[in-house]
Amino acid sequence: MNVDELFLLGLRLQKIAEAAIPTEGIGAHPTSTRSVLVVTADIKDNPGTTVTGIAKRTGLAQSQVSDAAARLRTAGAVVAEPDPKDGRRTLLRPNPKAAARVAAVRSASIAPALVAATSDPDEAMALLERLKALLKPLD
């Protein structure tokens, strides 16, 4: 496998994950699920961050980050508070109380998405579990 193939595999896995996320009752939003997931991960890794900081770290447009952060706040996954050092800025951090939407996403099975995306979903699941065990955690 070369770098291109690995990158494309990563994109394919992202699409499978997006397909597994429950969408019932969330309505229409201007941001993609991918953007929301990227912003969620960044806020988790950088609690007390700003929209500008997230945009710089992720490469997403500031408007995408703002829309994703608003969506996360509405879902109760993120809390926002004024920056005590600069009242014009808003700091974002994960909500310490797991929101119902967060719980629904975390408990969603990827099995239906694997059925749709692979010829052998059981083997695919086993291989994904093995890869997860082999990969070192992100720092």
Secondary structure, 3 states (H helix, E strand, C coil): CCHHHHHHHHHHHHHHHHHHCCCCCCCCCCCCHHHHHHHHHHHHHCCCECHHHHHHHHCCCHHHHHHHHHHHHHHCCEEEEEECCEEEEEEEEECCCCCHHHHHHHHCCCHHHHHHHCCCHHHHHHHHHHHHHHCCCCC
